């Protein structure tokens, strides 16, 4: 690896790498969230009463999952 390098970065999926010295930079995903499912949370003592909802989202690019409870 060179001590000083004028980087010539090449992009491959979510990684940038220098073709001269091999330095790599991992890029963060610009998430594209897709709605997977919505779950109803019911009261443990009274099954008819709704306590809230849970929504699960999945990124179509990297596969990350995100859960919201409201």
Secondary structure as GFF3:
##gff-version 3
##sequence-region A 1 70
A	DSSP	beta_strand	9	12	.	.	.	ID=ss1
A	DSSP	beta_strand	15	18	.	.	.	ID=ss2
A	DSSP	beta_strand	24	26	.	.	.	ID=ss3
A	DSSP	beta_strand	33	42	.	.	.	ID=ss4
A	DSSP	beta_strand	50	59	.	.	.	ID=ss5
A	DSSP	beta_strand	65	69	.	.	.	ID=ss6
###
